[in-house]
Amino acid sequence: MTILIKSATIIDPKSEFHNTIQDILIENGTILKISKNIKNTNDYEEITLENLHVSQGWFDSSVCFGEPGYEERETLKNGLKVAASSGFTTIALNPNTNPVIDTNADITFITSKANNNAVTVVPIGALTIGSKGEDLAELYDMSTSGAVAFYDYKKPVSNPNLMKIALQYASNFNGLVCSFPQENKISGHGVMNENITSTKLGLKGIPSLAEELQVARDLFLLEYTGGKLHIPTISTAKSVALIREAKKSKLDVTCSVAIHNLCILDESLTNFDTNSKVLPPLRTQADIEALITGVKDGTIDMVTSDHSPIDIEEKKVEFDHAEYGTIGLESAFGALQTVFTTKKTIELLTKGKQHFGVKQSSINIGSEANITLFNPDAKYTFEKGHIKSRSKNSIFLGSNLKGIVYGILSNNKLHLNN
């Protein structure tokens, strides 16, 4: 396959062509030539798009689909199309399926089923058997089959000794342990952020303390054990401060934030829209400002869509009984650009790869072509027509976003949106 990309602005600080408009010739998945004007003398497939920009392929560290077991939410086949349409060339796939991904055979099933696709899937194995928080899963065996991290998705490990043992054991093979930051005995039956808004709405609150206690506990355990810890989707100002101090102490800790927690306030729940019921919950303006500062100064290592398809039967119910979660792949780029510049947005969408063992490929001659194509300036209102996921539970429905994705070129495969 030979493809000629015409007049593309290259956004890649690791490329010698950064911030320049170039033609890019790609043959069999490798960048053969980058020049101001490459003549199409051999009738190559040509890509010419309005205000075309390209960057290194984007990475998302927290994506859920549904297969096996919850195919009504999302299948692997369609989910990978959604990821490609949204600009992501690599996704880390969470293990919250049925059965839970907690053995090397399960990891092999995911990687084999996702093989031969434009989007690369790096699977995350469950930390404990069945994600029940009782016994460690087959961490080493899963790592040899391709698992890049271990995480009981959205389920905190309540037993501190189990978390201690997990960090110690995984350090023997440089394994990455993920710990969801919530103390369930504090969060109780809360369904949104504990604040004046929860009081006005008569909804039970989840205090910031529930997150911060767990973050502090896990950082103490990491200091004691060593190893590598990733804290996914933090949401409070104090969590940012705790992790900032831990990094100053040279602890091997990383963290992420969900894009919606950077954009949307808990006050938006006044209409009881269950699409906005997420975990961790939407927080206050002060929290959002602290999170954005944490992103800018590097305390927060990466952003994630935290894409979580939930079918309508589990969302179109009373707020108290609705499932947590929002889809986020389709809106990730446009939402981030309402908060950050294009340069910063692309930096965030390509960060975090090294922590999850994902290879980086710059846009240079001789490099493997792993590229996202986009227009950063298009403005639009995000509506159901923009959703390609099987589940439609988007927190960003009706939001004004900026920037559209044209597609990706990765694994010697081209995916362009219609």
Secondary structure, DSSP 8 states (H G I E B T S, - for coil): -EEEEEEEEEE-TTSTTTT-EEEEEEETTEEEEEES----TT--EEE--TT-EEEE-EEEEEE---TTT-TTT--HHHHHHHHHHTTEEEEEE---SSS-S-SHHHHHHHHHHT-SSSSEEEEEE-SBGGG-SSSB--HHHHHHHT--EE--TT-----HHHHHHHHHHHGGGT-EEE-----HHHHTT--EESSHHHHHHT--EE-HHHHHHHHHHHHHHHHHH-SEEEE----SHHHHHHHHHHHHTT--EEEEEETHHHH--GGGGGG--GGG--SS----HHHHHHHHHHHHHTSS-EEE--B----GGGTSS-GGGS---BB-TTTHHHHHTTTS-HHHHHHHHHTTTGGGT-----SSTTSB--EEEEEEEEEEE--GGG--SSS--BTTTT-EEEEEEEEEEETTEEEE--
